[in-house]
Amino acid sequence: MCLPRSWQAVCAFVGAVRAGAAYVPISSTHPAERQRALLELAGAVTVLTGAGHDGGLPPGVQRLDAEALALASVRAQIETL
């Protein structure tokens, strides 16, 4: 997870723990090279990021935008009404 410190990041961490997923918290303030090195070392396959993340992910790592996922969830809930 590469999210700024916020309540959304806390929710993402709780969700990962409840789902039984492994996670590596990566500061969004670290330089891109440091983030890339941590992701490679961890063997990450997916990264949950905020909308402002500029990329720079290692090859083969999928980026999930937290805001886009939240918006898709709200849309799905509205459609069921």
C-alpha positions as CSV (number, residue, x, y, z in Angstrom):
1,M,0.0,0.0,0.0
2,C,1.3,3.4,-1.0
3,L,-1.1,5.8,0.5
4,P,-0.7,9.1,2.3
5,R,-1.4,9.1,6.0
6,S,-5.2,9.4,6.3
7,W,-8.3,7.6,7.5
8,Q,-8.5,6.0,4.1
9,A,-5.1,4.4,4.6
10,V,-6.2,3.1,8.0
11,C,-9.4,1.5,6.4
12,A,-7.2,-0.1,3.7
13,F,-4.9,-1.6,6.3
14,V,-7.8,-2.9,8.3
15,G,-9.3,-4.3,5.1
16,A,-6.1,-6.1,4.2
17,V,-5.8,-7.6,7.6
18,R,-9.4,-8.8,7.7
19,A,-9.0,-10.3,4.2
20,G,-5.9,-12.2,5.3
21,A,-3.8,-10.4,2.8
22,A,-0.1,-9.6,3.2
23,Y,0.8,-5.9,2.9
24,V,3.8,-3.7,3.0
25,P,3.2,-0.1,4.0
26,I,5.2,2.2,1.7
27,S,5.3,5.9,2.3
28,S,4.0,8.0,-0.5
29,T,6.6,10.6,0.4
30,H,9.6,8.4,-0.4
31,P,11.4,8.8,-3.7
32,A,10.1,6.7,-6.6
33,E,13.4,4.7,-6.6
34,R,13.0,3.8,-2.9
35,Q,9.3,2.7,-3.5
36,R,10.3,0.6,-6.5
37,A,13.1,-1.1,-4.5
38,L,10.8,-1.9,-1.6
39,L,8.2,-3.3,-4.0
40,E,10.7,-5.5,-5.8
41,L,12.2,-6.7,-2.5
42,A,8.7,-7.6,-1.2
43,G,7.8,-9.4,-4.4
44,A,4.6,-7.3,-4.7
45,V,2.1,-8.1,-7.4
46,T,-0.5,-5.4,-6.7
47,V,-0.2,-2.0,-5.1
48,L,-3.0,0.1,-3.7
49,T,-2.3,3.8,-4.3
50,G,-3.9,7.2,-4.2
51,A,-4.9,9.1,-7.3
52,G,-1.7,11.2,-7.2
53,H,0.7,8.3,-7.5
54,D,2.9,9.0,-10.5
55,G,3.7,5.4,-11.3
56,G,7.2,4.2,-11.4
57,L,6.2,0.6,-10.4
58,P,8.4,-2.3,-11.2
59,P,7.4,-4.4,-14.2
60,G,4.6,-6.8,-13.5
61,V,3.1,-4.9,-10.6
62,Q,-0.5,-3.9,-11.0
63,R,-1.6,-0.5,-9.6
64,L,-5.1,-0.2,-8.0
65,D,-6.3,3.4,-7.5
66,A,-8.1,3.6,-4.1
67,E,-10.3,6.4,-5.1
68,A,-11.4,4.7,-8.3
69,L,-12.2,1.5,-6.3
70,A,-14.3,3.5,-3.8
71,L,-16.2,5.3,-6.6
72,A,-16.9,1.9,-8.3
73,S,-18.2,0.6,-5.0
74,V,-20.6,3.5,-4.5
75,R,-21.8,3.2,-8.1
76,A,-22.6,-0.5,-7.6
77,Q,-24.5,0.3,-4.4
78,I,-26.5,3.0,-6.2
79,E,-27.4,0.6,-9.0
80,T,-28.9,-1.9,-6.6
81,L,-31.4,0.7,-5.2
